[in-house]
Amino acid sequence: MKNGLSSGGGRRYNEPMSTKTELYSPSDPERLKKKHDASLATVYVIAAVAAALCVVFCLRTGTANAMRMELLSVAVFTLAGWVDIYLLTFSVAALKREREHAARMLAPEREKVCGAVELGRETVRIPRSIAVRAITVTGEGRPRRLYVNAARCAALEQALGGDMRVCELDVVGGYVAAFEVCHEDP
C-alpha cells in the first residue's frame, strides 16, 4: 500500500466513494417472477376450491334442498370469480409489468442526464404499465421530463428532501434507473 493505493484496486483511499443509488438490483426480475408465480398459483387454488365446492354441492343436492344448493353454487362461483379477476388484474398483471420494467431498467446501455432535479408529487398509472412519478430535469437547454417508478422513488425523494437538487441520473428509455446527488464544493 504505497502512496495511498490499495493493493487490489487502484482507487485511492482519500477519493470519495461513489454515492450512486441504483433503483433496481439484478435479482429484481427473478424475485418479481417468484411473486408473480405465487400470485398466479393463488388464483388457480381459489378457482379449484370453488369448483370443488360446486361439485360437493351438486353431489349433496336433493329435491328438498335443490334451490339452496343452486344458490350456494352461484354465490361461491361468483365470489371466487370476482376475487380471481381482482387478483389477476391488480396483482398478477401488475407484477408481470413490474418484472418486465425491471428487466428493461437493468439494460447496460444507459444515458447520463445531469441537472437540477425536481420530483413531482402526483403518481400516475400508465395504462398497461407501471405507476410513475414525473421528474423535471433543468440543465443545459430546455427542461426535460423523465419518469421514476413510483414504487421505487422513496430513495430519490429522500435524497432530494423536497427541494430541487443537482443530480446525475442514469436513464433508460425515459425512466430513471439510478441517481447520484451532486455535491457542489463551496
DRENFIFI-507731 format. One record per residue (C-alpha): x, y, z. Coordinates in steps of 0.1 Angstrom, whole numbers, plus 5000, padded with zeros to 4 digits. Each point is the difference from the previous one (the first is absolute). Layout:
N
X = X; Y = Y; Z = Z
...
This chain:
186
X = 5000; Y = 5000; Z = 5000
X = 5023; Y = 5027; Z = 4988
X = 4988; Y = 5035; Z = 4993
X = 4965; Y = 4994; Z = 5013
X = 4991; Y = 4973; Z = 4973
X = 4984; Y = 4968; Z = 5010
X = 5017; Y = 4968; Z = 4990
X = 4970; Y = 4987; Z = 4980
X = 4983; Y = 5029; Z = 4984
X = 5016; Y = 5033; Z = 4991
X = 4975; Y = 5022; Z = 5017
X = 5016; Y = 5024; Z = 5025
X = 4988; Y = 4998; Z = 5036
X = 4995; Y = 5037; Z = 5001
X = 4978; Y = 5001; Z = 4969
X = 4963; Y = 5002; Z = 5007
X = 4980; Y = 4968; Z = 4994
X = 4973; Y = 5001; Z = 4974
X = 4967; Y = 5008; Z = 5016
X = 4979; Y = 4989; Z = 4970
X = 4968; Y = 4984; Z = 5011
X = 4987; Y = 4972; Z = 4978
X = 4962; Y = 4997; Z = 5000
X = 5002; Y = 4965; Z = 4985
X = 5021; Y = 4970; Z = 5010
X = 5009; Y = 4971; Z = 4978
X = 4979; Y = 4977; Z = 5022
X = 4968; Y = 5020; Z = 4994
X = 4987; Y = 4982; Z = 4969
X = 5004; Y = 4966; Z = 5016
X = 4984; Y = 5011; Z = 5033
X = 4971; Y = 5016; Z = 4982
X = 4995; Y = 4968; Z = 4979
X = 4997; Y = 4980; Z = 5032
X = 4975; Y = 5024; Z = 5014
X = 4981; Y = 4999; Z = 4967
X = 5000; Y = 4962; Z = 5000
X = 4988; Y = 4999; Z = 5036
X = 4971; Y = 5024; Z = 4992
X = 4991; Y = 4980; Z = 4970
X = 5000; Y = 4968; Z = 5020
X = 4977; Y = 5017; Z = 5025
X = 4975; Y = 5008; Z = 4972
X = 5001; Y = 4963; Z = 4989
X = 4994; Y = 4988; Z = 5035
X = 4971; Y = 5023; Z = 5005
X = 4984; Y = 4988; Z = 4967
X = 5007; Y = 4963; Z = 5009
X = 4984; Y = 5003; Z = 5035
X = 4970; Y = 5018; Z = 4985
X = 4996; Y = 4972; Z = 4974
X = 5004; Y = 4973; Z = 5027
X = 4974; Y = 5017; Z = 5022
X = 4976; Y = 5001; Z = 4971
X = 5005; Y = 4963; Z = 4993
X = 4993; Y = 4993; Z = 5037
X = 4968; Y = 5021; Z = 4999
X = 4989; Y = 4980; Z = 4969
X = 5007; Y = 4967; Z = 5017
X = 4980; Y = 5010; Z = 5031
X = 4971; Y = 5014; Z = 4980
X = 4966; Y = 4984; Z = 5005
X = 4964; Y = 5011; Z = 4992
X = 4996; Y = 5016; Z = 5034
X = 5032; Y = 5022; Z = 4998
X = 5004; Y = 5006; Z = 4963
X = 4993; Y = 5037; Z = 5002
X = 5024; Y = 5006; Z = 5029
X = 5028; Y = 4980; Z = 4983
X = 4995; Y = 5019; Z = 4968
X = 5003; Y = 5033; Z = 5019
X = 5031; Y = 4988; Z = 5018
X = 5016; Y = 4989; Z = 4968
X = 4993; Y = 5034; Z = 4983
X = 5012; Y = 5019; Z = 5031
X = 5033; Y = 4981; Z = 5003
X = 5007; Y = 5001; Z = 4962
X = 4992; Y = 5037; Z = 4999
X = 5021; Y = 5009; Z = 5030
X = 5029; Y = 4979; Z = 4989
X = 4998; Y = 5015; Z = 4965
X = 5000; Y = 5035; Z = 5012
X = 5030; Y = 4993; Z = 5023
X = 5019; Y = 4984; Z = 4972
X = 4992; Y = 5029; Z = 4976
X = 5013; Y = 5024; Z = 5026
X = 5032; Y = 4980; Z = 5006
X = 5006; Y = 4996; Z = 4963
X = 4995; Y = 5037; Z = 4993
X = 5017; Y = 5016; Z = 5030
X = 5026; Y = 4975; Z = 5011
X = 5010; Y = 4975; Z = 4973
X = 4999; Y = 5025; Z = 4971
X = 5017; Y = 5027; Z = 5021
X = 5028; Y = 4977; Z = 5011
X = 5005; Y = 4989; Z = 4963
X = 5003; Y = 5037; Z = 4989
X = 5023; Y = 5008; Z = 5029
X = 5023; Y = 4971; Z = 4992
X = 5001; Y = 5009; Z = 4963
X = 5008; Y = 5036; Z = 5009
X = 5027; Y = 4990; Z = 5025
X = 5017; Y = 4978; Z = 4973
X = 5000; Y = 5030; Z = 4976
X = 5015; Y = 5023; Z = 5026
X = 5029; Y = 4976; Z = 5006
X = 5010; Y = 5005; Z = 4963
X = 5037; Y = 5008; Z = 4998
X = 4995; Y = 5030; Z = 4977
X = 4990; Y = 5030; Z = 5021
X = 4999; Y = 5036; Z = 4992
X = 5015; Y = 5025; Z = 5025
X = 4979; Y = 5031; Z = 5007
X = 5013; Y = 5027; Z = 5023
X = 4981; Y = 5030; Z = 5013
X = 4978; Y = 5014; Z = 5027
X = 4974; Y = 4973; Z = 5008
X = 4965; Y = 5006; Z = 5013
X = 4978; Y = 4971; Z = 5009
X = 4963; Y = 5004; Z = 4993
X = 4975; Y = 4992; Z = 5027
X = 4974; Y = 4982; Z = 4979
X = 5000; Y = 4962; Z = 4994
X = 4987; Y = 4991; Z = 4966
X = 4992; Y = 4965; Z = 4988
X = 5010; Y = 4995; Z = 4964
X = 4973; Y = 4978; Z = 4983
X = 5013; Y = 4964; Z = 4998
X = 5033; Y = 5011; Z = 5017
X = 5013; Y = 5011; Z = 5034
X = 4991; Y = 5029; Z = 5022
X = 5025; Y = 5029; Z = 4997
X = 5009; Y = 5034; Z = 5013
X = 5013; Y = 5027; Z = 4977
X = 5034; Y = 5016; Z = 5003
X = 5009; Y = 5033; Z = 4985
X = 5037; Y = 5004; Z = 4993
X = 5012; Y = 5035; Z = 4993
X = 5035; Y = 5003; Z = 4986
X = 5015; Y = 5008; Z = 4967
X = 4973; Y = 5010; Z = 4976
X = 4963; Y = 4997; Z = 5007
X = 4986; Y = 4980; Z = 5029
X = 4996; Y = 4963; Z = 4995
X = 4973; Y = 4977; Z = 5014
X = 5009; Y = 4966; Z = 5012
X = 4982; Y = 4974; Z = 5021
X = 5008; Y = 4979; Z = 5030
X = 4982; Y = 4969; Z = 5011
X = 4977; Y = 5011; Z = 5029
X = 5007; Y = 4968; Z = 5019
X = 5038; Y = 5007; Z = 5000
X = 5002; Y = 5038; Z = 5003
X = 5002; Y = 5002; Z = 5038
X = 5038; Y = 5001; Z = 4999
X = 5000; Y = 5029; Z = 4975
X = 4973; Y = 5018; Z = 5019
X = 5020; Y = 4998; Z = 5032
X = 5033; Y = 5010; Z = 4983
X = 4983; Y = 5031; Z = 4985
X = 4984; Y = 5009; Z = 5033
X = 4971; Y = 5018; Z = 4984
X = 5023; Y = 5024; Z = 4983
X = 5015; Y = 5003; Z = 4965
X = 5035; Y = 4986; Z = 5000
X = 5027; Y = 4995; Z = 4973
X = 5002; Y = 4963; Z = 4992
X = 5015; Y = 4977; Z = 4975
X = 4974; Y = 4975; Z = 4988
X = 5004; Y = 4967; Z = 4981
X = 4971; Y = 4998; Z = 4976
X = 4986; Y = 4971; Z = 4980
X = 4973; Y = 5009; Z = 4975
X = 4988; Y = 5030; Z = 5019
X = 5000; Y = 4983; Z = 5034
X = 5025; Y = 5006; Z = 5028
X = 5020; Y = 4968; Z = 5009
X = 5025; Y = 5016; Z = 5024
X = 5009; Y = 5034; Z = 5014
X = 5027; Y = 5018; Z = 5018
X = 4996; Y = 5034; Z = 5017
X = 5029; Y = 5022; Z = 4990
X = 5016; Y = 5019; Z = 5029
X = 5014; Y = 5033; Z = 4989
X = 5032; Y = 5011; Z = 5017
X = 4997; Y = 5034; Z = 5017
